[in-house]
Amino acid sequence: MTTAAGATSQVRYQAIVAIVTAALAGALIGVALTATAPVPGVAEVSEVVSVAIPIVRVLLDLAAVTTIGLALLSVLVGYDRPKLTEPIMRRARPIALAASLVWTTTALVTLVLQTAEYRPQVPTVSFADIWDYVVQVGAGKALLVVAVLALVQVGLGVLTLRHGEKVPAEVRVGLGLFALLPLPVTGHAANWDYHDYTMISMELHVMGAVAWTGGLGAMVVLLAANRTLLAHALPRFSKLATLCLVLVSATGLFNAVVEILLNPTIGLFTALFTTPYGQLVVLKLLCAAGIAVLGAMVRWKLMPRIVRHERTALATWATLELTVMGLAFGFAVVLTRAPVS
């Protein structure tokens, strides 16, 4: 019994390490793909800042994924069996609180880094510089709003530690998803001619990806060893995951095609395979295909056995899926900042 429990803990720990490592790797691959040669006479952004921004943004995204996923877990396991669910949620609450603190911190750090990027000629960034960035640039306002909303999520996390599920999980999920909205509209979507459509599409893309990844990660980390709750939660999550797969794939493809087609100097297929932006789009599409295959494996091969409370290799397959999801998040962070040509 001890050995089995230890093995389960190890798999859960490996799942966390896998998604974080993959996300950081994806961001660094994206940075390498989009690196450009210095332009003589133009002030260059520090290489440290250029690399730090996508890394911190990936950590911001993963903190949001964790916060929302753990709140979503409460909805997935239900409220009608507190004797079974409370031990799990008692473990989830401090993790969610820590994740929301990381979310707040990384939003503020990103704000400082993007201010430094905005003013490359300034050796140090002051509070006045940061405020000017917030006032003058949409991305600055968005990051400040995200930091405030994440801080509210911290407050809800503290209340949840004290009062448990009396603090509705639906409120935490809703606030978390709402906090995702400001950042997507400050990237490519802010400049597209089809602004209204692409803004909505980008926001749906981000919310779908976060809910999908967060729900899966929460189940792998906290429910893998609990066959009773897993048999109840996984079928419910499977329906959500299917919707998220369709939503994320359709909106991601729409956003990429519109962005590329708005550049009249280069064709669609040429842009996909010869530009850094297109290459990142292709990498994300490959990730989506891999995630779909792994998800289908869980849905059609493992879930019937899980519903019968049988032992399966869910943690292993879900960890692979989370790893590919991590790569996709890393690519996505760089993609939002990459030029089309």
C-alpha positions in Angstrom: 0.0 0.0 0.0 2.8 2.4 0.9 4.6 1.7 -2.4 1.5 2.4 -4.4 0.8 5.6 -2.6 4.4 6.7 -3.1 4.3 5.9 -6.8 1.1 7.9 -7.2 2.7 10.9 -5.4 5.7 10.7 -7.6 3.6 10.7 -10.8 1.7 13.7 -9.6 4.9 15.5 -8.8 6.2 14.6 -12.2 3.1 16.1 -13.8 3.7 19.5 -12.3 7.4 19.4 -13.2 6.5 18.3 -16.8 4.1 21.1 -17.6 6.3 23.8 -16.1 9.4 22.5 -17.9 7.6 22.1 -21.2 6.1 25.6 -21.0 9.5 27.2 -20.3 11.1 25.1 -23.1 8.3 26.2 -25.5 8.9 29.9 -24.6 12.6 29.6 -25.1 12.2 27.8 -28.5 9.8 30.6 -29.5 12.4 33.3 -28.4 15.1 31.5 -30.5 12.8 31.4 -33.5 11.8 35.1 -33.3 15.3 36.5 -32.5 16.4 39.3 -34.8 19.7 40.9 -35.6 20.4 44.3 -34.0 19.6 47.4 -36.1 22.5 50.0 -36.1 21.5 53.2 -34.5 18.5 51.9 -32.7 18.4 51.4 -29.0 18.2 47.6 -28.3 16.3 46.0 -25.5 18.4 44.1 -23.0 18.7 40.4 -23.9 17.9 39.7 -20.3 14.6 41.6 -20.5 13.8 40.0 -23.9 14.1 36.5 -22.5 12.7 37.3 -19.1 9.4 38.6 -20.5 8.2 35.4 -22.1 9.5 33.3 -19.2 7.6 35.4 -16.6 4.5 35.5 -18.9 4.5 31.7 -19.0 4.7 31.5 -15.2 1.8 34.0 -15.1 -0.2 31.8 -17.4 0.5 28.6 -15.4 -0.4 30.3 -12.2 -3.7 31.3 -13.7 -4.2 27.8 -15.0 -3.5 26.4 -11.5 -5.8 28.9 -9.7 -8.7 28.3 -12.1 -8.2 24.6 -12.4 -8.3 24.0 -8.6 -11.5 26.1 -8.3 -13.0 24.1 -11.2 -12.1 20.9 -9.5 -14.6 21.7 -6.7 -17.3 21.9 -9.4 -16.2 18.7 -11.0 -16.3 16.6 -7.9 -19.6 18.1 -6.7 -20.9 19.1 -3.3 -23.1 16.2 -2.4 -20.4 14.0 -0.8 -18.4 16.3 1.5 -16.9 13.4 3.5 -15.2 12.3 0.3 -14.5 15.6 -1.3 -13.4 17.7 1.7 -10.0 15.9 2.2 -9.2 16.6 -1.4 -10.3 20.2 -1.4 -8.5 20.8 1.9 -5.3 20.0 0.0 -6.3 22.1 -3.0 -7.0 25.4 -1.2 -3.5 26.3 0.0 -2.1 25.4 -3.5 -4.8 27.6 -5.1 -3.9 30.5 -2.7 -0.2 30.1 -3.5 -0.9 30.1 -7.2 -3.0 33.2 -7.0 -0.1 35.0 -5.2 2.2 33.9 -8.0 -0.3 35.2 -10.5 -0.4 38.6 -8.9 3.4 38.8 -8.5 4.2 37.7 -12.1 1.7 40.2 -13.5 3.5 43.0 -11.6 6.9 41.7 -12.6 5.8 41.5 -16.3 4.6 45.1 -16.0 8.1 46.2 -14.8 9.8 44.1 -17.6 7.6 45.5 -20.3 8.2 49.0 -19.1 11.9 48.3 -19.4 11.3 47.0 -23.0 9.3 50.1 -23.8 12.1 52.4 -22.6 15.3 50.6 -23.7 17.4 53.7 -23.4 16.6 54.1 -19.7 19.1 52.1 -17.5 16.7 51.7 -14.6 13.0 51.7 -14.3 11.3 54.0 -11.9 7.7 54.1 -10.6 7.2 57.1 -12.8 8.3 55.1 -15.8 5.9 52.3 -14.9 3.0 54.7 -14.4 3.7 56.4 -17.8 3.7 52.9 -19.4 0.3 52.2 -17.8 -1.1 55.5 -18.9 0.2 55.4 -22.5 0.2 51.7 -23.4 -2.8 49.3 -23.4 -0.7 46.4 -22.3 0.3 48.3 -19.2 -3.3 49.0 -18.3 -4.1 45.3 -18.9 -1.4 44.0 -16.7 -2.4 46.3 -13.9 -6.0 45.1 -14.1 -4.8 41.5 -14.1 -2.7 42.1 -11.0 -5.7 43.7 -9.2 -8.1 40.9 -10.2 -5.5 38.3 -9.2 -5.1 40.0 -5.8 -8.9 39.7 -5.4 -8.5 36.0 -6.1 -5.9 35.9 -3.3 -8.5 37.4 -1.0 -11.0 34.8 -2.1 -8.4 32.1 -1.5 -7.9 33.3 2.1 -11.6 33.2 2.7 -11.8 29.7 1.2 -9.1 28.5 3.6 -11.2 29.8 6.5 -14.7 28.9 5.3 -14.2 26.1 2.8 -16.8 25.6 0.0 -19.0 28.3 1.6 -17.1 30.5 -0.8 -18.7 29.4 -4.1 -16.3 27.8 -6.5 -18.3 29.2 -9.4 -17.4 32.7 -8.2 -13.7 31.8 -8.1 -13.8 30.2 -11.6 -15.8 33.2 -13.0 -13.4 35.8 -11.5 -10.4 33.8 -12.7 -11.8 33.6 -16.3 -12.7 37.3 -16.2 -9.1 38.1 -15.2 -7.9 36.4 -18.4 -9.7 38.8 -20.6 -7.5 42.0 -20.5 -4.2 40.6 -21.8 -5.3 38.9 -25.1 -6.8 42.1 -26.5 -3.4 43.9 -26.2 -1.6 41.6 -28.6 -2.2 41.0 -32.3 -5.9 41.3 -31.8 -5.6 45.0 -30.9 -4.3 45.8 -34.4 -6.5 43.5 -36.6 -9.1 45.0 -39.0 -11.7 42.6 -37.8 -11.2 43.8 -34.3 -14.5 42.8 -32.7 -14.5 39.2 -34.1 -10.8 38.6 -33.4 -10.9 40.0 -29.9 -13.8 37.7 -29.0 -12.1 34.8 -30.7 -8.8 35.4 -28.8 -10.5 35.7 -25.5 -12.5 32.4 -26.1 -9.2 30.8 -27.1 -7.5 31.7 -23.9 -10.4 30.8 -21.6 -10.8 27.5 -23.3 -7.1 26.6 -23.1 -6.9 27.6 -19.4 -10.1 25.8 -18.3 -9.0 22.6 -20.2 -5.5 22.5 -18.9 -6.4 23.6 -15.4 -9.1 21.0 -15.0 -6.9 18.2 -16.3 -4.0 19.2 -14.2 -6.1 19.5 -11.0 -7.5 16.0 -11.5 -4.1 14.4 -12.2 -2.5 16.1 -9.2 -5.3 15.5 -6.7 -7.6 12.8 -7.9 -5.4 10.2 -9.6 -5.4 8.0 -6.4 -9.1 8.4 -5.6 -11.0 6.1 -7.9 -14.4 7.0 -6.5 -14.1 10.7 -7.1 -12.2 10.2 -10.4 -15.0 8.1 -11.7 -17.5 10.9 -11.0 -15.4 13.9 -12.1 -13.7 12.6 -15.3 -16.8 12.0 -17.4 -18.0 15.5 -16.5 -14.5 17.0 -17.4 -14.5 15.0 -20.6 -17.5 16.9 -21.9 -15.8 20.2 -21.0 -12.5 19.1 -22.6 -14.2 18.2 -25.8 -15.9 21.6 -26.0 -12.5 23.3 -25.2 -10.7 21.3 -27.9 -13.1 22.4 -30.6 -13.2 26.0 -29.3 -9.4 26.3 -28.9 -8.6 24.7 -32.3 -11.2 26.8 -34.2 -10.4 30.1 -32.6 -6.6 29.5 -32.8 -6.8 28.7 -36.5 -9.1 31.6 -37.2 -6.8 34.1 -35.4 -3.7 32.9 -37.2 -5.3 32.9 -40.7 -6.8 36.4 -40.3 -3.5 37.7 -39.0 -1.5 36.3 -41.9 -4.1 37.2 -44.5 -4.0 40.8 -43.3 -0.3 41.0 -44.5 -0.6 41.4 -48.3 3.1 41.0 -48.9 3.3 37.3 -48.2 1.1 34.3 -49.0 -0.6 32.1 -46.4 1.5 29.0 -47.0 4.7 30.9 -47.4 4.0 32.7 -44.1 3.3 29.5 -42.3 6.6 27.8 -43.2 9.1 30.6 -43.7 8.3 33.2 -41.0 8.8 32.8 -37.2 5.1 33.6 -36.7 4.0 31.0 -39.1 6.4 28.4 -37.7 5.0 29.0 -34.2 1.5 28.6 -35.5 2.5 25.3 -37.1 4.0 24.2 -33.8 0.9 25.1 -31.9 -1.2 23.1 -34.5 1.0 20.1 -34.0 0.5 20.4 -30.2 -3.2 20.6 -30.6 -3.2 17.5 -32.8 -1.1 15.7 -30.2 -3.3 16.8 -27.3 -6.4 15.6 -29.3 -4.8 12.1 -29.8 -3.9 11.8 -26.1 -7.3 13.1 -25.0 -9.0 10.5 -27.3 -6.9 7.8 -25.6 -8.1 8.9 -22.2 -11.7 9.3 -23.4 -12.2 6.1 -25.3 -9.7 3.7 -23.7 -9.3 4.7 -20.1 -12.5 6.4 -19.0 -14.7 3.3 -19.4 -12.4 1.5 -17.0 -12.2 4.5 -14.7 -16.0 4.6 -14.4 -15.9 1.0 -13.3 -13.3 2.0 -10.6 -10.6 0.0 -12.2 -6.9 0.8 -12.0 -5.5 2.6 -15.1 -2.5 4.5 -16.3 -4.4 7.7 -16.4 -1.7 9.7 -14.6 0.9 8.7 -17.2 -1.2 9.5 -20.2 -2.5 12.8 -18.6 1.0 13.8 -17.8 2.0 13.4 -21.4 -1.0 15.5 -22.4 -0.1 18.2 -19.9 3.5 18.2 -21.2 2.2 18.9 -24.7 -0.1 21.5 -23.3 2.8 23.2 -21.6 4.7 23.4 -24.9 1.6 25.0 -26.5 1.5 27.6 -23.7 5.1 28.4 -24.2 4.7 28.9 -28.0 1.5 30.9 -27.4 3.3 33.5 -25.2 5.9 34.2 -27.9 3.3 34.1 -30.7 1.3 37.0 -29.2 4.4 39.2 -29.5 5.9 37.8 -32.8 5.7 39.8 -36.0 3.9 38.1 -38.9 6.8 38.8 -41.3 
